[in-house]
Amino acid sequence: MPDGVVRVRAANPSPLTLDGTNTYIAGGWVIDPGPDDAAHLDAVLAHGPFEGIVLTHSHPDHADGAPALAARTGLAVVQPDGDQRVGPLEAIATPGHAPDHVALLFGRVLFAGDTVLGEGSVFVGGEEGSMAAYLDSLRRLLSLDLEAILPGHGPVVWDPRAKLEEYLAHRLERERLVVEALAAGAVSRDEVLDRAWSDVDFDAAPYLRFAAGLTLDAHLDKLSREGRLRDEISRLR
């Protein structure tokens, strides 16, 4: 961990949470208490006392433990907007994965929540997801001079610029593949998925097709809002 930071990992591993949700403690503040799990909250409380509790966003694997931790510490839970100071932390709006998402800057260390993962890519899609907003968030973080990114899941990212540039390039490459699939005459969502996600073995992990389908929707929404490929998008079934 960077100096002045403690990590307590929750025992909630899954394909989306990797090896579990990372709860951090910095400057006396608990960042993302994690799931409502008594053993996890006991482990967090062992590093107290605290001055505050703050969330990067309201998804259950990050926020469900907050009410119980607040009750046990007598502290309020803060869910900040962007451009807001919370104790020693500066909140930066980073929507995309979720509309209420913020990253939290602690000196040159960034608590990224689910905007950046230690391994793999972030899920962007569904009713809460926005690919356009997510790409803007990555560009916003690229403007910062960071020492490290502490993700909501996975290990510390010690080369923040390389990771953010990799994330941005990955999304833009996927967009290019979606556009190419549509331009080549794909007429169904499955055809676009098979062409634009040809690097993914959907047979080995069927849930990935569902997740990729939601991500495709986020790409299509972005393309539609930009006035690109209207005819191609409208013919999909």
C-alpha positions in Angstrom: 0.0 0.0 0.0 1.1 3.6 -0.4 2.1 5.4 2.8 -0.8 6.2 5.1 -3.2 3.7 3.5 -4.7 0.5 4.9 -6.6 -2.0 2.8 -9.1 -4.5 4.2 -10.5 -6.9 1.5 -14.0 -8.3 1.9 -14.6 -12.1 1.4 -17.0 -11.6 -1.5 -15.0 -12.9 -4.5 -16.9 -13.3 -7.9 -16.2 -12.7 -11.6 -17.2 -9.1 -11.1 -15.6 -8.4 -7.8 -12.4 -10.3 -8.5 -10.9 -11.4 -5.2 -13.3 -9.2 -3.2 -14.2 -5.6 -2.5 -11.3 -3.4 -1.3 -12.2 -1.2 1.7 -9.5 1.4 2.3 -8.7 3.6 5.3 -6.8 6.8 4.7 -6.5 10.0 6.8 -8.9 8.5 9.3 -11.6 7.9 6.7 -13.1 4.6 5.7 -13.6 4.4 1.9 -16.2 2.0 0.6 -17.1 -0.2 3.7 -18.0 -3.0 1.3 -20.7 -5.6 1.8 -22.8 -5.9 5.0 -20.7 -8.7 6.4 -20.0 -8.6 10.2 -16.6 -10.3 9.9 -15.4 -7.8 7.3 -16.7 -4.8 9.3 -14.9 -6.2 12.4 -11.7 -6.3 10.5 -12.2 -2.7 9.3 -13.1 -1.5 12.9 -9.8 -2.9 14.1 -8.1 0.0 12.3 -10.2 2.7 14.1 -11.1 5.1 15.4 -12.3 6.9 12.3 -13.3 10.5 11.4 -15.7 9.6 8.6 -17.1 7.1 6.1 -17.3 7.9 2.4 -18.5 6.1 -0.7 -17.3 6.1 -4.3 -20.7 4.9 -5.4 -23.8 3.2 -4.1 -23.5 -0.3 -5.6 -24.1 -3.0 -2.9 -20.7 -4.6 -2.9 -19.2 -1.2 -1.9 -22.0 0.4 0.1 -24.2 -2.2 1.9 -21.9 -2.3 4.9 -22.0 1.5 5.4 -25.2 1.7 7.6 -23.9 -0.9 10.0 -20.5 0.7 10.2 -22.1 4.1 10.7 -24.2 2.6 13.5 -21.2 1.1 15.2 -19.0 4.2 14.9 -21.6 7.0 15.3 -20.4 8.5 12.1 -22.4 9.7 9.1 -21.9 8.2 5.6 -21.0 10.7 2.9 -21.7 10.1 -0.7 -20.1 13.1 -2.4 -20.7 14.8 -5.7 -17.7 15.7 -7.9 -15.6 18.7 -7.1 -16.2 18.4 -3.4 -13.8 18.1 -0.5 -14.5 15.3 2.0 -12.1 15.4 5.0 -8.6 14.8 3.4 -10.1 13.5 0.2 -11.0 15.4 -3.0 -14.0 13.9 -4.9 -13.8 13.8 -8.7 -16.9 13.0 -10.7 -16.3 9.8 -12.7 -19.7 8.6 -14.0 -19.9 5.8 -16.5 -19.9 2.6 -14.5 -22.6 4.3 -12.3 -24.1 7.8 -12.6 -23.3 8.6 -9.0 -19.7 7.4 -9.2 -16.8 9.5 -7.9 -13.1 8.8 -7.5 -11.3 10.1 -4.3 -7.9 11.8 -4.5 -5.7 11.6 -1.4 -2.5 13.5 -2.3 -1.3 11.7 -5.4 -3.2 8.5 -4.6 -6.5 7.9 -6.3 -9.2 5.6 -4.8 -10.9 4.7 -8.1 -13.9 2.6 -6.9 -15.1 0.8 -10.0 -13.7 3.3 -12.6 -10.5 1.3 -12.7 -9.9 -2.3 -11.6 -6.5 -3.8 -10.6 -7.0 -6.6 -13.3 -9.3 -6.8 -16.3 -11.8 -4.2 -17.5 -14.7 -2.4 -15.8 -18.3 -3.3 -16.6 -20.0 -0.4 -18.3 -23.6 -1.0 -19.4 -27.1 -1.7 -18.3 -29.5 1.0 -17.1 -26.9 2.8 -15.1 -24.0 2.6 -17.6 -22.8 5.3 -20.0 -19.9 4.6 -22.4 -19.6 8.3 -23.3 -19.5 9.3 -19.7 -17.0 6.6 -18.9 -14.6 7.6 -21.6 -14.8 11.2 -20.4 -14.1 10.0 -16.9 -10.9 8.2 -18.0 -9.7 11.3 -19.8 -10.4 13.4 -16.7 -8.3 11.0 -14.6 -5.5 11.1 -17.2 -5.1 14.8 -16.5 -4.0 14.0 -12.9 -0.4 13.5 -11.7 -0.9 10.2 -9.9 1.5 8.0 -7.9 -0.9 5.1 -7.7 -4.5 4.0 -8.3 -6.2 2.0 -5.5 -9.1 0.1 -7.3 -12.3 -1.1 -5.7 -11.2 -4.6 -6.8 -7.8 -6.2 -7.4 -4.3 -5.1 -6.7 -2.7 -1.6 -6.6 -2.0 0.0 -10.0 1.5 1.5 -9.7 1.6 2.9 -13.3 -1.6 4.9 -13.4 -1.0 6.6 -16.8 -0.3 3.4 -18.5 -3.4 1.7 -17.1 -5.7 4.7 -18.0 -4.3 4.9 -21.5 -4.7 1.1 -21.9 -8.4 1.4 -20.7 -9.1 4.2 -23.1 -7.5 2.4 -26.0 -9.4 -0.8 -25.2 -12.8 0.9 -25.3 -12.0 2.8 -28.5 -10.8 -0.4 -30.2 -14.0 -2.2 -29.1 -16.0 0.7 -30.5 -14.1 0.4 -33.8 -14.9 -3.3 -34.0 -18.6 -2.6 -33.3 -18.6 0.0 -36.1 -16.8 -2.4 -38.5 -19.3 -5.2 -37.7 -22.3 -3.0 -38.5 -20.7 -1.6 -41.6 -20.0 -5.1 -42.8 -23.7 -5.9 -42.7 -24.3 -7.5 -39.2 -28.1 -7.5 -38.7 -28.4 -9.0 -35.2 -26.9 -8.2 -31.8 -25.4 -11.7 -31.8 -23.6 -11.1 -35.0 -22.1 -7.9 -33.7 -21.1 -9.7 -30.5 -19.4 -12.5 -32.4 -17.5 -10.2 -34.6 -16.6 -7.4 -32.2 -15.9 -9.7 -29.2 -14.2 -12.4 -31.2 -11.4 -12.5 -28.6 -13.9 -13.7 -25.9 -14.8 -17.4 -25.5 -18.5 -17.0 -24.8 -19.0 -20.8 -24.8 -16.6 -21.2 -21.9 -18.3 -18.5 -19.9 -21.9 -17.9 -21.1 -22.5 -15.0 -18.6 -19.9 -13.0 -20.6 -22.2 -12.9 -23.6 -24.8 -11.2 -21.4 -22.3 -8.8 -20.0 -20.9 -8.1 -23.4 -24.4 -7.5 -24.7 -25.0 -4.8 -22.1 -21.7 -3.2 -23.0 -22.7 -3.3 -26.7 -25.8 -1.4 -25.8 -23.7 1.2 -24.1 -21.5 1.5 -27.3 -24.6 1.7 -29.5 -26.1 4.4 -27.3 -22.9 6.5 -27.6 -22.8 6.0 -31.4 -26.5 7.0 -31.7 -26.1 10.1 -29.6 -23.2 11.1 -31.7 -25.2 10.8 -34.9 -23.1 7.9 -36.2 -24.5 4.8 -37.9 -28.2 5.5 -37.3 -29.3 3.3 -40.2 -27.0 0.4 -39.2 -28.1 0.6 -35.5 -31.9 0.7 -36.4 -31.7 -2.5 -38.4 -30.3 -4.6 -35.5 -32.7 -7.2 -34.1 
